[in-house]
């Protein structure tokens, strides 16, 4: 069983964990003021720090805040300057020069924008966000095709859902106020996330203004954070910072040496906090590692190309899955893995295994996932000792769940995500037998010249699309092929390749092709189901599987089409124009020339 998710983010040299740990339990600041996208300015009697970098990640030299940005604008014409929008605020008061300087510049991010406040005193703060729509200003721009809609999270809690600047932040009412609680990690996070709603780039649409509809991610003009309490020392933040720096300068030399020698590893593991988001509990990384019995072989629940998965048994019956990435698999540095993990946590779908957090330093690289109590689909289908019984409804729902998860990766993100390793052992089941995709994306961390040859297990190759071995470009259609093989296995209850010593291997796809040619495709249905299955649904799933394993990637259906058929919104013959040529199924035999027309699933 494997627990991988795609790794897709950009951050700079220091990870958030490193920056957060700089405080060493000694806070310095009780306020924060940022002119997002603009230069230093004074507004409302406060000096707002400039924020005009055009990078994906920026950390101030002062070290009191940073931002990170991920995603792309889906256009070949955009460049780094699109992250800053310096456009005159259309409905701002021109007589207020300070407000003009604040609102005329904004920071724009295509998908996910997060600001971090470091070394803040523990307590409650008022967070004020300043907004001005500097892209979709004109009525011509602002239409059903030109809306900016995003969510706002403060300290991980969603405070605004489907927030629309144009409708909710205009005239004199340009701010949104929130209360945030900073705890003993001294870290404040303000996260803006474009959830795929609002505008999007429409092919063929003509835009008369410079505001491209692809520039539709979260946008913010300013941030102020002020403490709702008085600092007990009576000293100013600058005085506190000076005293703190002076008092720790000498010990820092010793700490640096101890860090280099690895003597502080235990202390750091005690400080790293992992949140289990499904129930809101928190554990230190040391607690999680101890819960695996320090990666005991007895706690191993799966392994793959990139490492081993261990079960972590924590208090209150909490269970997690911890992926320990093998050193030989990890070709990239700590910062790269850390930054990619950070954005990965923003991927949420019912049919994806959720990544809670990750950790990377020196030779220790970990990913912490939600634990799937029912194990893998492979175990449920093929292992004799499995206690999970899959009736027809469960098998159909699992097939639909896999399809929905792949549709999310392939078509519902700004960037297409190729899973690259669809097979039953990488499809996990929760307590309700909901299918969850795992083990995708980490191939980007390994510099493999030939991923086809690196999969040494004979069984794994059966799921790989023909284009892997032909040296062709790998697209999302490779996942569709693998999905087709998994559908055949799910319906039949048989492995895709049965290897018997000193005998020729038997392939499920061969058998499916023969039966389809003879018009007896339903003979594949698992005999353990007897007659207790829906013939119409079974026929639909099997015929979809045969379409998915076409030798030509362009003739395989998209996952959205597969989902539509399984949900009963389309018939199979509606997802292609004309018949598929024969002799194209998996390069083995022509089994799609006589596709049956059936009614949509009711």
HELIX and SHEET records of a PDB file:
HELIX    1   1 UNK A   16  UNK A   21  1                                   6    
HELIX    2   2 UNK A   80  UNK A   83  5                                   4    
HELIX    3   3 UNK A   97  UNK A  103  1                                   7    
HELIX    4   4 UNK A  165  UNK A  168  1                                   4    
HELIX    5   5 UNK A  237  UNK A  260  1                                  24    
HELIX    6   6 UNK A  265  UNK A  271  1                                   7    
HELIX    7   7 UNK A  285  UNK A  291  1                                   7    
HELIX    8   8 UNK A  297  UNK A  299  5                                   3    
HELIX    9   9 UNK A  315  UNK A  317  5                                   3    
HELIX   10  10 UNK A  334  UNK A  344  1                                  11    
HELIX   11  11 UNK A  377  UNK A  382  1                                   6    
HELIX   12  12 UNK A  392  UNK A  411  1                                  20    
HELIX   13  13 UNK A  424  UNK A  426  5                                   3    
HELIX   14  14 UNK A  442  UNK A  445  5                                   4    
HELIX   15  15 UNK A  451  UNK A  454  1                                   4    
HELIX   16  16 UNK A  458  UNK A  461  1                                   4    
HELIX   17  17 UNK A  466  UNK A  470  1                                   5    
HELIX   18  18 UNK A  476  UNK A  492  1                                  17    
HELIX   19  19 UNK A  508  UNK A  517  1                                  10    
HELIX   20  20 UNK A  521  UNK A  524  5                                   4    
HELIX   21  21 UNK A  527  UNK A  529  5                                   3    
HELIX   22  22 UNK A  535  UNK A  548  1                                  14    
HELIX   23  23 UNK A  553  UNK A  555  5                                   3    
HELIX   24  24 UNK A  559  UNK A  566  1                                   8    
HELIX   25  25 UNK A  572  UNK A  574  5                                   3    
SHEET    1   A 6 UNK A  41  UNK A  43  0                                        
SHEET    2   A 6 UNK A  46  UNK A  51 -1                                        
SHEET    3   A 6 UNK A  31  UNK A  36  1                                        
SHEET    4   A 6 UNK A 222  UNK A 227 -1                                        
SHEET    5   A 6 UNK A 123  UNK A 130 -1                                        
SHEET    6   A 6 UNK A 175  UNK A 182 -1                                        
SHEET    1   B 6 UNK A  57  UNK A  59  0                                        
SHEET    2   B 6 UNK A  65  UNK A  70 -1                                        
SHEET    3   B 6 UNK A 112  UNK A 117 -1                                        
SHEET    4   B 6 UNK A 188  UNK A 193 -1                                        
SHEET    5   B 6 UNK A 149  UNK A 154 -1                                        
SHEET    6   B 6 UNK A 157  UNK A 164 -1                                        
SHEET    1   C 3 UNK A  84  UNK A  86  0                                        
SHEET    2   C 3 UNK A 105  UNK A 108 -1                                        
SHEET    3   C 3 UNK A 219  UNK A 220 -1                                        
SHEET    1   D 2 UNK A 273  UNK A 276  0                                        
SHEET    2   D 2 UNK A 281  UNK A 284 -1                                        
SHEET    1   E 5 UNK A 300  UNK A 304  0                                        
SHEET    2   E 5 UNK A 307  UNK A 314 -1                                        
SHEET    3   E 5 UNK A 318  UNK A 325 -1                                        
SHEET    4   E 5 UNK A 364  UNK A 370 -1                                        
SHEET    5   E 5 UNK A 355  UNK A 361 -1                                        
SHEET    1   F 2 UNK A 427  UNK A 429  0                                        
SHEET    2   F 2 UNK A 435  UNK A 437 -1                                        
SHEET    1   G 2 UNK A 497  UNK A 498  0                                        
SHEET    2   G 2 UNK A 506  UNK A 507 -1                                        
END                                                                             
